[in-house]
Amino acid sequence: MILVVGDVVDDIGVLPLEPVAPRSDTRAQIRMTPGGSAANTAAWLGFLGSDTRFFGKVGNDGVQRHGAALREHQVEPRLVADPLLPTATIVLTLDDEADRTMYVDRAANGTLTSADLPEDLWDGVDWLHLTGYTFFDPQTRDVAIELIAEAKRRGAGVSVDPSTTAFLREVTPEAFAAWTHGVDLLVPNLDEARLLVGATGPFVDFDTLTSMYPHVVVTLGSMGAAYVAGSAREQVAAPRVQVVDTTGAGDAFTAGFLASWLETKDPRAALTGGIGAASRCVQQRGARP
């Protein structure tokens, strides 16, 4: 079973239907959908047939609502409610290229503590997946580090998606590398990978990356994705698709990769699985299947 721990969010997507009129009204399509990088990854994992459990923290209003959204994709939800704060919210504005700018209120996500973790959370778990947001928030960082240590103690594998260049730069790549020591698989995008190795040009030093983590998968947007481990190198190109919304594409890729890789240990097949899930995600509004 794959255990995913981290953010669960109410995504409010704003798609302007005309040029934005500053300080006035702009017609737009606005939708609220379930989101959160970790919860999105769990939803795609469940959708793709992987035995998946998700743990996160929501407001009182979110336990049933987000639990039902996860169960819809065959994920076992383990949600706890913060008695005071609401469920986290992200407002996403989409531009003409279908890319997004995000405004984040972590709310209940930021109050997750080790005391919230139930004793039976690890039952049957052989893989743990975390996202960068749990590390970047000082209030939840210790939980993430403790989860990695517990996974290692139990002999479970661990993967981490750094998730955001803005927060990675803020805390420094060196600190992030220290917090994620012992992780088996890192899944950064190209910009995150460049930050981690201190690249100043367009290329990434894969040798440095694999000295930090045993397995690394770098997503390359429209160019596909690459797998590196020691001297092993694999790259798979992405198909040309009509991009509607890039929200959740990285989460879908991670799920598609993990679903295949944990079953077959075939990097090329796993890259293909990840690209397939991401391609499906970007052709629709919202971050979930």
N, C-alpha and C positions, 0 to 999 in steps of 0.2 A: 504493500500500500504506500502511496505517496501522501505525505503530510505537507500541506502548504499553510504557512502562517504569515499573517500580515494584514495589509490594508483591505478594507471593504468600504465602498464609497457610493454615494448617490452622485452620478454624473449628470450634469445639466449641460447638454450640448446646444450651442447657439450657432446656427448657420445663417449668416446674413443673406437675404434674398435680393439685396440691392446695395449700392455703395453706402458705406457707413456715413451717417450724418452726425458729426460730433455735436454734443450738447443739444441734440434733438432726437426725433424718432427714426428708427430704421426697421423696416419690415424684416422679419426673420422667422425661421423655423426653429422652435425650441422644444427639446424633448428631454425628459428625465429617464435615465436607464441605470440599472445596477452596474457598478464599476469597482475600481480599486485594482491595482496591478496584481496583487497576490490573488484576490478573489477571481479576477478574470482568468488568470493562469489555471486556477483550480477548475473553473467552469469549462474551459477548453479541454483540460485533461479528462474530466468526466465525460464530456461530449465525445471525445475520441476513444473512450472505452477503458481508460485507466482507472483502477481502484483508487479513489481520491478522498481525502478528508481535509476539510478547511477549518482553521481556527482564526478568529478575529474578534474585534470588539466594536459594538455598535451602540447607538442610543436605544432607549426603551422602545421606540417605534420601529426599530430595524430588525429585531430578532426574528419575528415571523416573516416579515417581508423579504429580507435577504436570505433567510433560511429557505423559503419557498423557491426563490430564484436559483439558489445553488442546487437544491434537490431536483429542479427541472432538468438539470444536466447530470443527474446521477451522482452528485457530490454529497458526501456526508457532512452537514454543517455542524460545527461546534462554535456557536456564537454566544458571547457574554455581553450583558448590557451595562453601560455606564449609567448610574442613577441620575446624573445631572446633565451631562453633555449630549448633544444630538449625534446622530450618525454623521460621519465625515461627508463633506460635499466638495465637489470640484466643478467649477464652471469652465467649460471648454469652448473656445471660439475657433471656428474653422475658417481658414483663408481660401483663396481661389485655387490653391494647389492641394486642397483637402488636408493640409497639415493643421496642427492645432497649437493654441496657446492656452495654458492652464492656470487657473486661479484656485488655490488649494486652501481648504479649511480642514485640518486633520481631526479636529473635534475628538470624538471617542477613540479614534485610532491612537491618539497620543497618550492615552491613559492605560494602555496595556502593560501589565506587570507579570512577573513570574507567578505571583499568587493567583492570577486568573487561570493558569494552566491546569486543567483537570488531571488527576492521577492516571487515568486510563487513556490519555491523549496519544500515547506512543504504542498502544496495543496494535500489533500487526504491522507496524511501520518499518519499511526498509529504505526509505528515501525521504529527505527533508528538502523543501524548496522555500527560499526566502527572497524577498526583494529589497532593494537598497533603501527604501523609505523607512524601514524599521531600524536600520543602522544610522541613518542621517538624523533622526529625531533623538536628541539626548535623553528624552524621557523613556524611550523604548529600546535604546541601543543595548543595554545590559541584557534584556530579554533575548535579543537576537544572538548575542555572543554566547549566552547560556544554552540556547537551543542548539547551536553548532557543537558545543562541548558535549551536550547530552546525546546528540546523534552519534558523535564519534565514540562515546562510551558504549553505546548500544550496537555499534558496528553498522550503522546506517550511513548511506551516502548523503552528500549535501551539495546542492546547487544554489547559486545566487545570481540574480539579475541586478546589476548596479542601478538601473532604472532612470537615472537623470544626471546629465552633465552639470547642471547648475549646482545641485547639492553636493555632488562628488568634488567639484572644484572648491566649494565652500569649506568642506571638512578636510580636504587634501587627500590626494590619492594614496599617500603613504599611510595615513591613519586608516583609511578604508582597507588597505591591504593587510594591516595588522589585525583589524577586527575580523576579517574573513580568513585568517590563517587556518588551514586545515580543510578548507572547502575543496571538494573534488572537481567541481565544474563551474566555471564562470561563463555567463552569457551576456557580454556587453555588446552595445552597438559600436559602430566604427569610431564615433566621437569619444565614447567612454573608454574604448581600448586605447586610443591615442593619448588621452589624459593619464591613464594608468601607467603608461610607459614613458611619459614625458616627451612624446613625439612633437616635433616642431614643423615637420613637413607632412606630406600627404600619406606617407607610408607608416605602417605599424611594425615594430620589432617583435615578431611572433616568438622569437627565442626568449626574449625577456618575459613575455606573457607566460610562456610555459615553464619558466623558472619560478613563477609565482603560484601557478595553479596547474595541476596535472592535466586537466582537460579544459580547453577554452573554445567557445563557439562565438564568432564575431558576426553579427548581422550587418549586412552591407546594403540595406534598402533595396532599390531596384536591381542591384547587382547580385543579390542572393545572400549567401552566407558561407562562412569558411570555418572548418574545424581544424584545430591544431593540438597536438599532444606529442611532446618530444620531437622526433623528426617526422612524425606523421602529418600530412597536410591533405585536406580534402576541401573542395569548393564546389558548390552547386549554384547555378544561375537561377534567377527568378523569372517566371513567365511574365509576359506583358499582359496586364489586366487594367480594367477601368477602375481607377482609385476614387472612392467616394468619401472615405473617412479613415485616417490612419490610426485613430484611437484604438489602443489594444492590440495593434499588430505585433509588437514585440512580445506581449504576453501570449498571444496565440502561437507565435513561432516557438517560444520556449516550451509550451505545452506539446506542440507537435513533435519537437525534437525529443523531449523526454519520453513521451509515450512510445516512440519507436526505439530510442537508444537503450532504455532500461530493459526493453524486451529482447533486442537483438544484438546490442553492442556494435552495430554496423554504422559508423559515422555517416557514410554517404546516404544510406537509407534514412537515417535520422534527420539529416539536413533536408532531404526531400520532403519528409513529413512535416518539418517545421515550416518550410517555405509554402507547402500546400495549405497549412492552417492559416498562416499569415495572409496569403493571397485571398483566401476566402473571407478573412476578417475585413480587409480594406475595401472590399466591394459592397459593403453594407454600412449603414449608420449604427453606431454603438460598438462596444468592445467585447461583447459576448457572442457565442454561436447563435 
